[in-house]
Amino acid sequence: MQQYILGIDIGTGSTKGVAMDLAGKVIGTSQHHYEVYHPEQGFSEQDPELIWEAFVKCIKDISVELGAPPDAISLSSAMHSVIPVDKDGHAISEMMTWADVRSESIATEIRNSPQGESIYHITGTPIHPMSPLCKLIWLRQNREEVFKKTHKFISIKGYIWHKLFNEFQIDYSIASASGLFDIINLHWSAEACQLAGVTEQQLSKPVNTNYSRHDIDPTISILLSIPADTPFFIGASDGCCANLGSHATTPDTAALTIGTSGAVRVTSPVPIYNYSAMTFNYLLDEKTFVSGGAVNNGGNIVDWLLKMFLKKGEVVDQDYEDLFNAIDLIPAGSSGMIFLPYLNGERAPIWDANSSGSFLNIGPEHEQGHFLRAAIEGVCYALNDVLKSLESQSVSIKQLNVSGGFITSKTWLQILADITGKTLFVLQLEDASAIGAIYLAMRELYPGKNYSDNNNIRIEPNRKNHQLYATAFLYYKEIYSKIKEPMKQLHELNF
């Protein structure tokens, strides 16, 4: 019988399952998508039941594909979600996703208050509308009836965990991304909870990321077609799991991912605080922090270019290839054109939900290809900005282990290497977060067993291009500071 561990990453757009055998080889995958709803400007909501259904399908798909149930299942999930539930774990309103920014004014007020920096240092979570801290305050102020009826405020992983075990529990990693958790003393922060207007009893019980159970509800066992004693590991957040899955666990190596959005993360035995850039500090386990910053705009920029610039309706693989072929014809630096890639506002390091995308220094010599290349360079500048904020705190990063959908483009990878000046190792991963969740389970089930990825591709920066980009990056940084107020004013006009 085939033996394997199943890692499941519960993402914003889909849930993905990855099966790995005991030799460290990926032997099966499954993925199911679901919708995100935007009923009002700034709102980002999902139906948690649809995510549960996708979770169930992933487990059943792989069990059928491999002809046997998994030896164990370990979980990764997106951060910052909030679901108000009743005592039976039923949602009493839609889930607010990480991308929900309706609490922007609340976040701004906290960030500019004397208490803001204190809360940041206790919780490690940036003061931003993505934070459950800000979401809870918004619910209390604007959805009083829902707030009063809520038994617990939980995450999407907590929702699925309750379905499995009928108990409200949360791992240290997801808790550490809530803005409510004391990341040093490993308990809910009284100061943050008081600010949110909740008690510790209204939140789930925190447990370490290696915590496991093997007593799933018998009816769920039948639904999933797995034995009732199958071990489930609660796992960690998608970002923390991605560092583990990307083998970025030494201080001189950062994990960089670009999916719809993007992030740069390093592991550290202590938090790496930077209040101006508000680097995050989330827990991989009780002794390991994953610190860094996330940007709002990554692969979504490519989709925007294809649909809005190139007027592609149904996008196919050839369209991506044509876009990057066009970019290859344009010199590094796009002949002086610079793009601020803030289509969806921005998180690290500027933390400005009112920021917007901008092309600058456009001249008569610029053609379509310049706009395309400048847009990709803009995404890489934004990630380099996060990288620089980490290095400003005496973190020395020599290499970037990169993963995500963008790794299929050699052009994009080379631009990233040239802008950052770092050696890239391209990891051939099915899903770094799901694999990281598997590694968390493997640590407990098979202590001392290590898995390495020897199938990576090494990319070195072009030093001439890096010097050019280093100068352009200084202008990129300065431009935002000069136009952020007009950006805000235009945003408020709401044409």
C-alpha positions as CSV (number, residue, x, y, z in Angstrom):
1,M,0.0,0.0,0.0
2,Q,1.3,3.5,-0.9
3,Q,2.4,5.4,2.1
4,Y,2.3,9.2,2.0
5,I,1.7,12.5,3.9
6,L,-0.9,14.9,2.5
7,G,-0.3,18.6,2.9
8,I,-3.2,20.9,2.3
9,D,-2.9,24.6,1.6
10,I,-6.1,26.5,2.2
11,G,-5.6,29.6,0.0
12,T,-7.7,32.6,-0.9
13,G,-8.5,31.5,-4.5
14,S,-8.2,27.8,-4.1
15,T,-7.4,24.9,-1.8
16,K,-4.6,22.6,-3.0
17,G,-3.5,19.2,-1.8
18,V,0.0,17.8,-2.3
19,A,0.8,14.1,-1.5
20,M,4.5,13.3,-0.7
21,D,5.8,9.8,-0.2
22,L,8.2,8.9,2.6
23,A,11.2,9.4,0.3
24,G,10.2,13.0,-0.2
25,K,8.8,12.7,-3.8
26,V,5.5,14.4,-4.8
27,I,3.2,11.7,-6.0
28,G,-0.2,13.4,-6.3
29,T,-1.9,16.8,-6.3
30,S,-5.5,18.1,-6.3
31,Q,-6.8,21.7,-6.5
32,H,-10.2,23.2,-6.2
33,H,-11.1,26.9,-6.7
34,Y,-13.8,29.2,-5.3
35,E,-15.0,32.7,-5.6
36,V,-14.1,35.9,-3.7
37,Y,-16.9,38.4,-3.4
38,H,-16.6,42.2,-3.3
39,P,-20.1,43.5,-2.3
40,E,-18.8,47.0,-1.6
41,Q,-15.6,48.9,-2.2
42,G,-12.9,47.6,0.1
43,F,-14.9,44.5,1.0
44,S,-13.4,41.0,0.3
45,E,-15.6,38.1,1.4
46,Q,-15.9,34.4,1.0
47,D,-18.4,31.7,1.9
48,P,-16.4,29.4,4.3
49,E,-18.6,26.4,3.4
50,L,-17.3,26.5,-0.2
51,I,-13.8,26.3,1.1
52,W,-14.7,23.4,3.3
53,E,-16.2,21.6,0.3
54,A,-12.9,22.2,-1.6
55,F,-10.9,20.8,1.3
56,V,-13.1,17.7,1.3
57,K,-12.6,17.2,-2.4
58,C,-8.8,17.5,-2.2
59,I,-8.6,14.7,0.3
60,K,-11.0,12.5,-1.6
61,D,-9.4,13.1,-4.9
62,I,-5.9,12.1,-3.7
63,S,-7.1,9.1,-1.8
64,V,-8.8,7.9,-5.0
65,E,-5.8,8.7,-7.2
66,L,-3.3,6.9,-5.0
67,G,-5.6,4.1,-4.0
68,A,-5.1,4.6,-0.3
69,P,-5.8,7.2,2.5
70,P,-2.9,9.3,3.7
71,D,-0.8,8.3,6.7
72,A,-1.3,11.8,8.0
73,I,-2.7,15.2,6.9
74,S,-1.0,18.6,7.7
75,L,-2.5,22.0,7.1
76,S,-1.4,25.4,5.8
77,S,-3.7,28.3,5.3
78,A,-3.9,31.9,4.3
79,M,-3.6,34.4,7.2
80,H,-5.8,37.3,8.5
81,S,-9.2,35.8,7.9
82,V,-12.1,36.5,10.3
83,I,-15.3,34.4,10.6
84,P,-17.9,35.2,13.3
85,V,-19.4,31.8,14.4
86,D,-22.0,30.5,16.8
87,K,-21.3,28.0,19.6
88,D,-21.7,25.1,17.0
89,G,-19.1,26.6,14.7
90,H,-21.7,27.8,12.1
91,A,-20.8,31.1,10.4
92,I,-23.2,33.9,11.1
93,S,-21.7,36.2,8.5
94,E,-19.4,35.9,5.5
95,M,-15.7,35.4,6.0
96,M,-13.5,38.6,5.7
97,T,-10.3,37.7,3.8
98,W,-6.8,39.1,4.2
99,A,-7.6,41.5,1.3
100,D,-10.5,43.2,3.0
101,V,-9.6,46.8,3.7
102,R,-12.9,48.3,5.0
103,S,-11.2,49.0,8.3
104,E,-8.5,51.3,6.7
105,S,-9.5,54.4,8.8
106,I,-9.3,52.3,12.0
107,A,-5.8,51.0,11.0
108,T,-4.6,54.5,10.3
109,E,-5.9,55.8,13.6
110,I,-4.2,53.0,15.5
111,R,-1.0,53.3,13.5
112,N,-0.8,57.1,14.3
113,S,-1.5,56.6,18.0
114,P,1.0,56.0,20.8
115,Q,-0.5,52.6,21.4
116,G,0.2,51.5,17.8
117,E,3.9,50.8,18.1
118,S,3.3,49.0,21.4
119,I,0.7,46.7,19.8
120,Y,3.0,46.1,16.9
121,H,5.9,45.0,19.2
122,I,3.7,42.7,21.2
123,T,1.9,41.0,18.3
124,G,4.4,41.3,15.4
125,T,1.5,42.0,13.1
126,P,1.6,45.2,11.0
127,I,-1.2,47.7,11.8
128,H,-3.2,47.4,8.6
129,P,-6.8,46.7,7.6
130,M,-5.7,43.1,6.8
131,S,-5.2,42.5,10.5
132,P,-8.0,40.8,12.3
133,L,-7.5,43.3,15.1
134,C,-8.7,46.1,12.8
135,K,-11.5,43.9,11.3
136,L,-12.9,43.1,14.8
137,I,-13.0,46.8,15.7
138,W,-14.9,47.5,12.4
139,L,-17.4,44.7,13.1
140,R,-18.0,46.0,16.6
141,Q,-18.6,49.5,15.3
142,N,-20.5,48.7,12.2
143,R,-22.1,45.3,12.6
144,E,-23.1,45.5,16.3
145,E,-25.8,42.8,16.0
146,V,-23.4,40.3,14.4
147,F,-20.7,41.2,16.9
148,K,-23.0,40.6,19.9
149,K,-24.3,37.3,18.6
150,T,-20.8,35.9,17.9
151,H,-19.6,33.0,20.2
152,K,-16.1,32.9,18.7
153,F,-14.1,34.9,16.1
154,I,-12.1,32.3,14.1
155,S,-9.9,31.9,11.0
156,I,-10.6,29.8,8.0
157,K,-8.3,27.0,9.3
158,G,-10.1,27.2,12.7
159,Y,-13.4,26.8,10.8
160,I,-12.2,23.6,9.1
161,W,-10.5,22.3,12.3
162,H,-13.8,22.7,14.2
163,K,-15.5,20.7,11.5
164,L,-13.0,17.9,12.0
165,F,-12.8,17.9,15.8
166,N,-15.7,20.0,17.2
167,E,-13.2,22.1,19.1
168,F,-12.0,25.7,18.7
169,Q,-8.2,25.7,18.4
170,I,-5.7,27.8,16.6
171,D,-2.0,27.3,15.8
172,Y,0.6,29.8,17.0
173,S,1.4,30.8,13.4
174,I,-2.2,31.9,12.4
175,A,-2.6,33.4,15.9
176,S,0.6,35.4,15.4
177,A,-0.9,37.0,12.3
178,S,-4.0,38.2,14.0
179,G,-2.7,41.4,15.8
180,L,-4.1,39.9,19.0
181,F,-1.4,37.4,20.0
182,D,1.7,38.0,22.2
183,I,4.4,36.4,20.1
184,I,6.9,36.3,22.9
185,N,4.8,34.9,25.7
186,L,2.6,32.8,23.4
187,H,-0.9,33.8,24.7
188,W,-3.6,36.3,23.7
189,S,-2.5,39.8,24.4
190,A,-4.7,41.6,27.0
191,E,-3.9,45.0,25.6
192,A,-4.8,44.0,22.0
193,C,-7.9,42.2,23.0
194,Q,-9.1,45.2,25.0
195,L,-8.5,47.4,22.0
196,A,-10.5,45.0,19.8
197,G,-13.3,44.7,22.3
198,V,-13.1,40.9,22.7
199,T,-12.1,38.6,25.5
200,E,-9.8,35.6,25.4
201,Q,-12.8,33.4,25.7
202,Q,-14.1,34.7,22.3
203,L,-11.0,33.4,20.6
204,S,-9.7,29.9,19.9
205,K,-7.3,28.1,22.2
206,P,-3.7,28.5,20.9
207,V,-1.5,25.4,20.3
208,N,1.9,24.9,18.7
209,T,2.2,24.2,15.0
210,N,3.3,20.6,15.6
211,Y,0.1,19.9,17.5
212,S,-1.8,16.9,16.2
213,R,-5.0,14.9,16.8
214,H,-6.3,11.6,15.6
215,D,-9.9,11.6,16.7
216,I,-11.9,13.2,13.9
217,D,-15.7,13.2,14.1
218,P,-17.0,9.8,12.9
219,T,-19.4,11.4,10.4
220,I,-16.5,13.4,8.9
221,S,-14.4,10.3,8.7
222,I,-17.0,8.7,6.5
223,L,-17.4,11.9,4.4
224,L,-13.6,12.1,3.8
225,S,-13.3,8.3,3.3
226,I,-10.4,8.0,5.7
227,P,-9.9,6.2,9.0
228,A,-11.2,8.1,12.1
229,D,-7.7,7.8,13.7
230,T,-5.9,9.5,10.8
231,P,-3.5,12.0,12.4
232,F,-4.2,15.7,11.5
233,F,-1.4,18.2,12.2
234,I,-2.7,21.8,12.7
235,G,0.3,23.2,10.9
236,A,1.1,26.8,10.2
237,S,0.3,29.8,8.0
238,D,1.0,29.7,4.3
239,G,3.9,32.2,4.5
240,C,5.6,30.3,7.3
241,C,5.1,27.0,5.6
242,A,6.4,28.3,2.4
243,N,9.7,29.2,4.0
244,L,10.0,25.7,5.4
245,G,9.0,24.2,2.1
246,S,11.4,26.4,0.2
247,H,14.3,25.4,2.4
248,A,14.8,29.0,3.4
249,T,15.6,28.4,7.0
250,T,19.0,30.0,7.4
251,P,19.4,33.7,8.2
252,D,21.3,34.4,4.9
253,T,18.6,32.9,2.7
254,A,15.2,34.5,2.0
255,A,12.1,32.9,0.5
256,L,10.5,35.1,-2.3
257,T,7.2,34.1,-3.7
258,I,5.1,35.7,-6.4
259,G,1.6,34.5,-6.9
260,T,-1.3,37.0,-7.3
261,S,0.6,39.0,-4.7
262,G,4.2,38.5,-3.4
263,A,6.3,38.3,-0.3
264,V,9.9,38.2,1.0
265,R,10.5,36.3,4.2
266,V,13.5,35.2,6.3
267,T,13.6,32.9,9.3
268,S,15.0,34.2,12.6
269,P,15.3,33.0,16.2
270,V,14.1,36.5,17.2
271,P,11.6,39.0,15.8
272,I,13.0,41.6,13.3
273,Y,11.1,44.8,14.1
274,N,10.9,47.8,11.9
275,Y,7.9,50.0,12.7
276,S,8.3,52.4,9.8
277,A,8.3,49.5,7.3
278,M,6.3,47.3,9.7
279,T,7.9,44.0,8.9
280,F,5.8,41.1,10.0
281,N,7.0,38.6,12.6
282,Y,5.0,35.4,12.4
283,L,5.7,32.1,14.2
284,L,6.7,28.9,12.4
285,D,7.0,27.3,15.8
286,E,7.5,28.4,19.3
287,K,11.3,29.1,18.6
288,T,11.3,30.3,15.1
289,F,10.0,33.6,13.6
290,V,9.3,34.2,9.9
291,S,9.9,37.9,9.3
292,G,9.4,40.0,6.2
293,G,6.9,41.8,4.2
294,A,4.1,41.2,1.7
295,V,3.2,43.2,-1.4
296,N,-0.3,43.4,-2.8
297,N,0.7,43.2,-6.5
298,G,2.5,40.4,-8.3
299,G,1.0,38.1,-10.9
300,N,-2.2,40.3,-11.0
301,I,-0.1,42.9,-12.8
302,V,0.6,40.4,-15.6
303,D,-3.2,39.6,-15.9
304,W,-3.9,43.3,-16.0
305,L,-1.4,43.8,-18.8
306,L,-2.8,41.0,-20.8
307,K,-6.5,41.9,-20.4
308,M,-6.3,45.7,-20.4
309,F,-3.2,46.6,-22.4
310,L,-3.1,43.7,-24.9
311,K,-6.9,43.2,-24.9
312,K,-6.8,39.5,-24.4
313,G,-10.1,37.9,-23.6
314,E,-9.6,34.3,-22.8
315,V,-5.9,34.2,-21.7
316,V,-3.9,31.2,-22.9
317,D,-0.3,30.1,-22.3
318,Q,0.8,31.6,-25.6
319,D,-0.3,35.0,-24.5
320,Y,2.1,34.9,-21.5
321,E,4.9,33.7,-23.8
322,D,4.2,36.6,-26.3
323,L,4.2,39.1,-23.5
324,F,7.6,38.1,-22.2
325,N,9.0,37.9,-25.7
326,A,8.0,41.5,-26.2
327,I,9.7,42.5,-22.9
328,D,12.9,40.8,-24.0
329,L,13.2,43.3,-26.9
330,I,13.3,46.2,-24.4
331,P,16.5,47.2,-22.7
332,A,16.9,47.0,-18.9
333,G,15.4,50.1,-17.3
334,S,12.7,50.5,-20.0
335,S,14.5,53.5,-21.3
336,G,13.9,55.5,-18.1
337,M,10.2,54.6,-17.6
338,I,9.2,53.7,-14.1
339,F,6.0,52.0,-12.9
340,L,4.7,52.1,-9.4
341,P,2.8,48.7,-9.2
342,Y,0.2,49.7,-6.6
343,L,-3.0,48.6,-8.6
344,N,-4.5,47.2,-5.4
345,G,-3.0,49.6,-3.0
346,E,0.1,48.4,-1.2
347,R,1.2,46.7,2.0
348,A,4.9,46.5,2.9
349,P,6.8,48.7,3.2
350,I,4.6,51.7,2.5
351,W,1.3,50.4,4.0
352,D,-0.9,52.7,1.9
353,A,-4.3,51.4,0.9
354,N,-4.9,54.6,-1.1
355,S,-1.8,54.2,-3.3
356,S,-2.3,53.5,-7.0
357,G,-0.5,52.3,-10.1
358,S,1.5,55.0,-12.0
359,F,3.7,55.1,-15.1
360,L,6.2,57.9,-15.0
361,N,8.8,59.5,-17.3
362,I,6.9,58.6,-20.5
363,G,8.4,59.9,-23.7
364,P,7.7,59.7,-27.4
365,E,10.3,56.9,-27.7
366,H,8.3,54.6,-25.5
367,E,6.2,51.9,-27.2
368,Q,4.0,49.1,-25.9
369,G,7.0,46.9,-24.9
370,H,8.4,49.6,-22.7
371,F,5.1,49.7,-20.7
372,L,5.1,45.9,-20.4
373,R,8.7,45.7,-19.2
374,A,8.4,48.7,-16.8
375,A,5.4,47.0,-15.2
376,I,7.3,43.8,-14.4
377,E,10.3,45.9,-13.2
378,G,7.9,47.7,-10.9
379,V,6.8,44.5,-9.2
380,C,10.5,43.6,-8.7
381,Y,11.3,47.1,-7.3
382,A,8.4,46.7,-4.8
383,L,9.9,43.3,-3.7
384,N,13.4,44.8,-3.5
385,D,11.9,47.6,-1.3
386,V,10.8,44.9,1.2
387,L,14.2,43.2,0.9
388,K,16.0,46.4,1.7
389,S,13.8,47.1,4.7
390,L,14.9,43.7,6.1
391,E,18.5,44.3,5.4
392,S,18.3,47.7,7.1
393,Q,17.8,45.7,10.4
394,S,21.3,44.1,10.1
395,V,20.0,41.1,8.2
396,S,22.5,39.9,5.5
397,I,20.7,38.1,2.7
398,K,22.9,36.4,0.1
399,Q,20.4,34.3,-1.9
400,L,16.7,34.2,-2.7
401,N,14.9,30.9,-2.9
402,V,12.0,31.7,-5.3
403,S,8.8,30.0,-6.0
404,G,5.3,30.7,-7.4
405,G,3.8,30.9,-10.8
406,F,6.3,33.5,-12.1
407,I,9.2,31.0,-12.1
408,T,8.1,29.7,-15.5
409,S,9.3,33.0,-17.0
410,K,13.1,33.2,-17.5
411,T,12.8,36.8,-18.4
412,W,11.0,37.7,-15.1
413,L,13.5,35.7,-13.1
414,Q,16.5,37.5,-14.7
415,I,14.9,40.9,-14.1
416,L,14.4,40.0,-10.4
417,A,18.0,38.8,-10.1
418,D,19.3,42.0,-11.8
419,I,17.2,44.4,-9.6
420,T,18.0,42.7,-6.3
421,G,21.6,41.8,-7.1
422,K,21.0,38.4,-5.4
423,T,21.6,34.9,-6.6
424,L,18.3,33.2,-7.2
425,F,17.6,29.5,-6.6
426,V,14.4,28.5,-8.5
427,L,12.6,25.8,-6.6
428,Q,10.7,23.3,-8.7
429,L,7.8,22.9,-6.2
430,E,4.2,21.9,-6.6
431,D,3.3,24.2,-3.7
432,A,5.8,25.5,-1.2
433,S,3.2,26.0,1.5
434,A,1.6,22.6,1.2
435,I,5.1,21.0,1.2
436,G,6.1,23.0,4.2
437,A,3.0,21.7,6.0
438,I,4.2,18.2,5.1
439,Y,7.7,18.9,6.5
440,L,6.1,20.0,9.8
441,A,4.4,16.6,10.1
442,M,7.5,14.8,9.0
443,R,9.5,16.4,11.8
444,E,7.2,14.8,14.3
445,L,6.6,11.4,12.6
446,Y,10.1,10.8,11.4
447,P,12.6,12.9,13.6
448,G,16.0,13.5,12.0
449,K,14.8,12.8,8.5
450,N,15.7,15.7,6.1
451,Y,14.5,16.5,2.6
452,S,16.3,18.7,0.3
453,D,15.4,20.0,-3.2
454,N,18.3,19.3,-5.6
455,N,16.3,20.1,-8.7
456,N,16.7,23.9,-8.4
457,I,17.9,26.3,-11.1
458,R,20.6,28.9,-10.2
459,I,20.3,32.4,-11.7
460,E,23.1,35.0,-11.2
461,P,22.5,38.8,-11.6
462,N,23.9,40.7,-14.6
463,R,26.1,43.2,-12.7
464,K,25.9,45.9,-15.4
465,N,22.1,45.7,-15.3
466,H,22.2,45.7,-11.5
467,Q,24.1,49.0,-11.4
468,L,21.6,50.6,-13.8
469,Y,18.7,49.3,-11.7
470,A,20.3,50.4,-8.4
471,T,20.1,54.0,-9.7
472,A,16.6,53.6,-11.0
473,F,15.5,52.1,-7.7
474,L,16.5,55.3,-5.8
475,Y,14.1,57.2,-8.1
476,Y,11.4,54.6,-7.6
477,K,11.6,55.2,-3.9
478,E,11.6,58.9,-4.2
479,I,8.7,59.1,-6.6
480,Y,6.2,57.5,-4.2
481,S,7.1,59.9,-1.4
482,K,6.5,62.9,-3.8
483,I,3.2,61.8,-5.2
484,K,1.5,59.9,-2.3
485,E,-0.6,62.9,-1.3
486,P,-2.0,63.6,-4.8
487,M,-2.6,59.8,-5.1
488,K,-4.7,59.9,-1.9
489,Q,-6.6,63.0,-3.0
490,L,-7.4,61.4,-6.4
491,H,-8.5,58.2,-4.6
492,E,-10.9,60.2,-2.4
493,L,-12.5,61.9,-5.4
494,N,-13.8,58.4,-6.5
495,F,-14.6,59.4,-10.1
